[in-house]
Amino acid sequence: MQRIGVFVCWCGSNIAGTVDVKAVAEALKNEPGVVFSTDYQYMCSQAGQDMIKEAVKEHNLTGIVVCSCSPRMHEATFRKTAAAAGLNPYMVEIANIREQCSWVHKDMMTGTEKAVILGKAAVAKVNLNTPLTPGESPVTKRALVIGGGIAGIQTALDIADAGFPVDIVEKKPTIGGKMAQLDKTFPTLDCAACILTPKMVDVAQNENIRIFSYSEVTEVSGFVGNFDVTIKKKARYVKEDVCTGCGACLEKCPMKKVPNEFNLGMDNRSAIYIPFAQAVPKVATIDPNACNMLKNGKCGVCAKVCAAGAIDYTQKDEFIQEKYGAIVVATGFNPISMDKFDEFAYSQSKDVITSLEFERLTNAAGPSAGKLLRPSDGKHPHTIVFVQCVGSRCDACAEKGKEYCSKICCMYTAKHAMLTRDKYPDTEVYVFYIDVRTPGKNFDEFYRRAVEEYGVKYIKGMVGKVTPEGDKLKVQASDLIANKQLHIDADLVVLAAAIEPDQSARPLATMLTASMDTNDFFTEAHPKLRPVESPTAGVFLSGACQGPKDIPETVSQAGAAASKVIGLLAKDKLTGNPCVAGSNELMCNGCSSCANVCPYGAISYEEKEFRMPDRTTKVRRVAVVNPAVCQGCGACTVACPSGAMDLKGFANSQIMAEVDAICK
Amino acid sequence: METNKYLQEEIVRISGVNPRKCMRCGKCSATCPAYDEMEYHPHQFVNMVENGDIEPLLNSKSLYKCLSCFACIDRCPRSVQPAKLVEAVRLAVIRQQGANHMTANDVPAMIDEDTPQQLLVSAFRKYTK
């Protein structure tokens, strides 16, 4: 028989306001096994914990029930208290009488009644608790960063700096991500390439970092500290270690009419290409959908002109297996498609562009060599209309757009408008806004400068429609302050398209068993206190995959994720969760039901010899659980038809005892 | 004030529109082809209903300048549906006793060769209790 102590917490008035804590302590005194019962204002305080330790000593307690807040909050605290008092920490049970009782009830009577029932259930469970000891697992001292944008680059550099090896997997032929496509960066207006490309070079030269470019993660198994990852290195038909990046093949390639994705299709590239001059790795890649040699075996020019002999048309996708201790997701974002926004005539006119296209148009390495020219006729635009919130802040019932604010658009639009007025003072620049949101260091000052110094015309209101007419774009819009409908003849319309997580994020989340929100942004373990960790142990979040972010924020989050990874990799061993499944071999009939439902692949089978009552032996197939892989979800215990599977710490008998206690 | 409160609730109920969803972007008014004809523009309509400022709307000719083209409904990023509010206010007007906007006697004067029958029937239905 256990000797159980019950400790009822007031949580100030959080619990005591709606639950008669003294009555609860009194009622639980009479439960089987309970030898001591008391209440206190703040059980989690040092004084409260000391009270528990004293009681353990004084009453020789073997089990503890704390009636308090959710176990998510303080289970760990009270387990430590128990351990300090010499008890096995798994002899502690929490009855959640705050979140599941006092906070949801208004009536003292009902609240108290429910608190007593929850307490009784916990007591019933502790009566069947057994001491558990967690196992240990080793930590693979290598990190994987998925995504090679500024988020992934910064995370990888910071982890590598601490002395741990890091691999970056980037699906494009080069790292750099969206930032490499930008012209200037707000609010200081330094050139994106000038601050990004040195970091890309650092990555390439860092001995601790390996770059898997043009590669994707295809399979992830294992658990924190011990992930097994399969990386697909897509065939680029160029030997990465031989190519010198001289570019001779690009010049000679006869297939020059392939839309250049780096310039968002505003100009063309050759079938064999290097995305941009500062690409890392600076290695050519053959686009298999455009290359004549790969499509029908007719050409081979690049192989002839390559002095290094790097071209290999027979190259195949390569699969690499690697072990990692931690995984950082840095898959980033994309602007949403403008297909559903017909009112802005994006598909009808080349002169209606997105903001990212505008970045390329003003970038010295862009399709117009940095001259702001209309894509349709190459003329200088004199009137430019910027439209904000295109697809952001939409109602959930609306057929198009996203519910959230994309966060970066107000600032980059101010930047575009300011730079345009600075370089081309003869240009009229209108910005249509719903709200201007500029929280951030020196952000609002930046926006005000665009208005006050550069004379950008900010108009509160939205553009209703854009109609191409001749070489003009007729813009019909609201000016809500003047209570007028405006008609502007524009030469260029720039849409601040909402941003969304990259398409690769959802399948990746499934592989990682990491959770996502309805918008496909990765969910953090705690929105305030654990912002760079996924609820899945060993998986960390960096950059816009977690929510819209600008560069300064991305870089700080990237550093934070790196520090969490370093903290993990610095450990030699990880303490596991002892609440894992185990099968009773005598009852198991080897039916495989448990292995079929196990989401972690923790169950295998082995042939085992059993002695029969008649002294003969029989070989039977039985389930074996790998405790290091098992996450204790309990799916197998439910699926097992013979009741052989049980979860330590949450045994079927314990759960039934709790139900009985509630129903009594 | 009491009547206004009642009318406001009625209009919200008839239209099925929640004016509180409006984020004041003005895209409805930006898109409205009858904007210049209107005394109160679509975004003001939404705002006035939200504030219970119904009386001026009941007496405004804006009610009949709305083309019911539903461009505002299509473009509204918040699914507020301003045209449905306009329609609801129109209904509120004609539901008041003796406030028919159109009587049977008015019809003959409107008939000419180019006017489709259907238009008259639907107008009669729309503006008469």
Interface residues (C-beta under 8 A of the other chain):
Chain A: E343 C389 R393 C394 D395 C397 A398 G401 I434 K460 G461 M462 V463 G464 K465 Q476 A477 S478 D479 L480 N483 Q485
Chain B: K21 M23 R24 C25 G26 K27 C28 S29 A30 T31 C32 Y35 D36 H41 H43 Q44 A71 R75 C76 P77 R78 S79 V80
